[in-house]
Amino acid sequence: MTSEIREHLFDTANFKVATLNAQLSAEALSAIKQGGVLTTSVDGLLDFHGLEKPITANVTVMSDGKTILASTQQPIIVKAADFGLDTGIEKLRELAGLASIGHSIPVSFNLVLK
């Protein structure tokens, strides 16, 4: 089923990556100096499957002075329709023989920035 997901849903031959662009303020970065922890909301732009949509993520940000770790506090709900994936989801539903399939998925991330 993995190859069907790549082919029919994500079209990885044409869309190899998804990109999230977001920024932490200088104040936020200074607040997490060595050993600090910050909980904040970050606005970003998700570029996925050739389409861009704004998102907001509540994140926890930590630092040891050399590395920054940013993790979502709860999943971000990504809707298939926002990225033109409804047809691919329907194809997967047919291939799997399911009566229905969800069109939204929770996505979490853990980023290590050096």
C-alpha positions as CSV (number, residue, x, y, z in Angstrom):
1,M,0.0,0.0,0.0
2,T,3.0,2.3,0.5
3,S,3.7,2.6,-3.2
4,E,0.1,3.3,-3.9
5,I,0.1,6.1,-1.4
6,R,3.2,7.6,-3.0
7,E,1.8,7.2,-6.5
8,H,-1.9,8.1,-6.1
9,L,-1.9,10.4,-3.1
10,F,1.3,12.3,-2.8
11,D,2.6,12.0,-6.4
12,T,6.2,11.8,-5.1
13,A,7.5,11.7,-8.6
14,N,6.5,15.3,-9.0
15,F,6.4,16.5,-5.4
16,K,9.4,15.2,-3.5
17,V,9.3,17.4,-0.5
18,A,7.0,19.5,1.8
19,T,8.4,22.7,3.3
20,L,7.3,24.6,6.3
21,N,8.7,28.2,6.6
22,A,8.4,29.9,10.0
23,Q,10.4,32.2,12.1
24,L,11.1,32.6,15.8
25,S,11.6,36.2,17.0
26,A,14.9,37.4,18.4
27,E,13.1,37.8,21.7
28,A,12.0,34.1,21.7
29,L,15.6,33.0,20.8
30,S,17.1,35.0,23.6
31,A,14.5,33.6,26.1
32,I,15.8,30.1,25.4
33,K,19.4,30.7,25.9
34,Q,21.3,27.7,27.3
35,G,18.9,25.5,29.1
36,G,15.8,27.7,28.5
37,V,12.4,26.5,27.5
38,L,9.7,28.5,25.7
39,T,6.1,27.7,24.8
40,T,4.8,29.9,22.0
41,S,2.6,30.0,18.9
42,V,4.4,30.2,15.5
43,D,2.8,31.2,12.2
44,G,4.2,29.6,9.1
45,L,3.6,28.8,5.5
46,L,3.2,25.1,4.5
47,D,4.2,24.3,0.9
48,F,2.9,20.9,0.1
49,H,1.9,19.2,-3.1
50,G,2.5,22.4,-5.0
51,L,0.2,24.5,-2.9
52,E,0.9,26.9,0.0
53,K,-1.3,27.4,3.0
54,P,-0.7,29.4,6.2
55,I,-0.6,27.4,9.4
56,T,-0.3,28.1,13.1
57,A,1.5,25.7,15.4
58,N,1.8,25.8,19.2
59,V,5.4,24.7,19.9
60,T,7.8,24.1,22.8
61,V,11.3,25.4,22.0
62,M,14.4,24.4,24.0
63,S,18.1,25.1,23.6
64,D,21.4,23.9,25.1
65,G,23.2,26.9,23.7
66,K,24.3,25.1,20.5
67,T,21.2,23.3,19.3
68,I,17.5,24.3,19.3
69,L,14.7,21.7,19.5
70,A,11.2,22.8,18.4
71,S,8.3,20.4,18.9
72,T,4.6,20.8,18.3
73,Q,2.5,20.7,21.5
74,Q,-0.4,19.1,19.7
75,P,-0.8,18.0,16.1
76,I,-1.7,20.4,13.3
77,I,-4.7,19.2,11.3
78,V,-3.9,19.1,7.6
79,K,-7.0,18.9,5.3
80,A,-6.6,17.0,2.0
81,A,-8.8,19.5,0.2
82,D,-6.4,22.4,1.0
83,F,-3.7,20.7,-1.0
84,G,-5.7,19.1,-3.8
85,L,-5.4,15.6,-2.4
86,D,-9.1,14.6,-2.4
87,T,-8.9,12.6,-5.6
88,G,-5.9,10.7,-4.4
89,I,-7.6,9.9,-1.1
90,E,-10.7,8.6,-3.0
91,K,-8.4,6.4,-5.2
92,L,-6.8,4.9,-2.0
93,R,-10.2,4.3,-0.5
94,E,-11.2,2.3,-3.6
95,L,-7.9,0.4,-3.7
96,A,-8.2,-0.5,0.0
97,G,-11.9,-1.5,-0.4
98,L,-13.0,0.9,2.4
99,A,-16.5,2.4,2.7
100,S,-14.9,5.7,3.8
101,I,-11.6,7.3,4.6
102,G,-10.7,10.5,6.5
103,H,-9.8,13.6,4.6
104,S,-7.9,15.3,7.4
105,I,-4.7,14.1,9.2
106,P,-3.0,15.2,12.4
107,V,0.7,16.1,11.8
108,S,3.3,16.7,14.4
109,F,7.0,17.7,14.1
110,N,10.2,17.7,16.1
111,L,12.9,19.8,14.6
112,V,16.5,19.9,15.6
113,L,18.2,23.2,14.5
114,K,22.0,23.7,14.7
